[in-house]
Amino acid sequence: MRIITGLARGKKLAAPSGLKTRPTTDRVKESIFNIVQFDIEGRAVLDLFCGSGQLGLEAVSRGARTCVLVDSDRAALSVVERNIQNCGFDQQCMARLSDASTFVARQSAGSFGLIFLDPPYGGGILQRTLLEIFRFDILQEGGIIVCESQRGEALPEGEGPYRVLKTYDYGNSKVTTYTREAE
């Protein structure tokens, strides 16, 4: 894994060992950043279920103002902290050990302009987390949520000011984007 472009272009990223983390493939990662390329600059980013932190770190490399990288696995967070140091993003990034539900519930409305959600496939984790984000309303108006899930996995349509923008299929993976419209 590496940073594709921007300030930390070419920096190699470490990945957590074991099977708990499923890194986003390079193909899917490049596609995600093609989708959000004009929605990164100056934004506060949340990388929930961050694993190695590659999505959040790529966003900072491309001009995001800040990024909070959250994972519930201590070993993964240790790797994230090393990756932050390696990229030189100590000032822009914060790594947090927390489960997704607790973290989302503690955020203020409109805290983030871009949110990456890439939890383990299946088990309803992604669906529950999306509903919590909608309920606590932590995305700014015009912000984007990018979800990676298993192809064929049903996700909520959105509620209130939240709606699905588009869904993309990449082999066994699916990327779904949401936005928060003005009320």
JONORWO-V622198 format. One record per residue. N is the residue number from 1. RES is the residue in one letter. PHI is phi in degrees with one decimal (* if undefined). Layout:
N|RES|PHI, N|RES|PHI
This chain:
1|M|*, 2|R|-151.8, 3|I|-79.8, 4|I|-75.7, 5|T|-152.8, 6|G|96.2, 7|L|-57.2, 8|A|-106.9, 9|R|-47.9, 10|G|85.0, 11|K|-64.4, 12|K|-82.4, 13|L|-112.9, 14|A|-79.4, 15|A|-119.9, 16|P|-61.2, 17|S|-79.0, 18|G|91.3, 19|L|-103.4, 20|K|-69.4, 21|T|-112.8, 22|R|-116.3, 23|P|-63.0, 24|T|-65.6, 25|T|-67.0, 26|D|-57.8, 27|R|-62.2, 28|V|-68.2, 29|K|-60.5, 30|E|-60.8, 31|S|-64.0, 32|I|-57.7, 33|F|-74.8, 34|N|-68.6, 35|I|-67.6, 36|V|-103.5, 37|Q|-53.8, 38|F|-96.6, 39|D|-120.5, 40|I|-108.4, 41|E|-50.5, 42|G|76.0, 43|R|-85.5, 44|A|-88.5, 45|V|-112.5, 46|L|-119.7, 47|D|-111.0, 48|L|-89.6, 49|F|60.4, 50|C|-69.0, 51|G|60.4, 52|S|-85.1, 53|G|88.0, 54|Q|-62.2, 55|L|-72.1, 56|G|-64.4, 57|L|-67.0, 58|E|-62.7, 59|A|-62.7, 60|V|-65.2, 61|S|-59.5, 62|R|-94.0, 63|G|114.6, 64|A|-61.9, 65|R|-69.7, 66|T|-145.3, 67|C|-149.4, 68|V|-105.4, 69|L|-108.8, 70|V|-121.5, 71|D|-150.0, 72|S|-93.5, 73|D|-99.5, 74|R|-59.3, 75|A|-64.5, 76|A|-63.3, 77|L|-64.9, 78|S|-63.0, 79|V|-65.5, 80|V|-58.3, 81|E|-61.0, 82|R|-65.3, 83|N|-66.3, 84|I|-60.3, 85|Q|-60.4, 86|N|-60.3, 87|C|-83.8, 88|G|77.1, 89|F|-106.3, 90|D|-57.1, 91|Q|-79.2, 92|Q|-95.3, 93|C|-116.7, 94|M|-130.0, 95|A|-97.3, 96|R|-131.0, 97|L|-89.0, 98|S|-169.2, 99|D|-80.0, 100|A|-60.0, 101|S|-59.4, 102|T|-63.3, 103|F|-62.1, 104|V|-60.6, 105|A|-63.9, 106|R|-94.0, 107|Q|-93.1, 108|S|-80.9, 109|A|-58.3, 110|G|69.7, 111|S|-70.0, 112|F|-128.1, 113|G|-100.3, 114|L|-148.2, 115|I|-126.9, 116|F|-103.8, 117|L|-124.5, 118|D|-138.0, 119|P|-78.9, 120|P|-55.5, 121|Y|-65.5, 122|G|78.3, 123|G|79.6, 124|G|77.2, 125|I|-61.9, 126|L|-64.0, 127|Q|-60.8, 128|R|-62.2, 129|T|-65.5, 130|L|-59.7, 131|L|-62.4, 132|E|-67.9, 133|I|-62.0, 134|F|-61.5, 135|R|-65.3, 136|F|-86.3, 137|D|54.1, 138|I|-86.4, 139|L|-94.5, 140|Q|-70.6, 141|E|-55.9, 142|G|78.6, 143|G|-73.4, 144|I|-130.5, 145|I|-109.2, 146|V|-115.0, 147|C|-113.7, 148|E|-107.3, 149|S|-143.9, 150|Q|-76.0, 151|R|-55.8, 152|G|92.1, 153|E|-73.9, 154|A|-78.9, 155|L|-119.9, 156|P|-63.3, 157|E|-73.9, 158|G|111.2, 159|E|-147.9, 160|G|63.2, 161|P|-80.4, 162|Y|-91.1, 163|R|-148.8, 164|V|-71.9, 165|L|-86.2, 166|K|-163.3, 167|T|-122.5, 168|Y|-127.6, 169|D|-108.3, 170|Y|-135.6, 171|G|59.8, 172|N|-85.0, 173|S|-105.4, 174|K|-130.4, 175|V|-114.8, 176|T|-119.9, 177|T|-112.0, 178|Y|-122.9, 179|T|-135.0, 180|R|-112.3, 181|E|-85.5, 182|A|-67.2, 183|E|-87.3
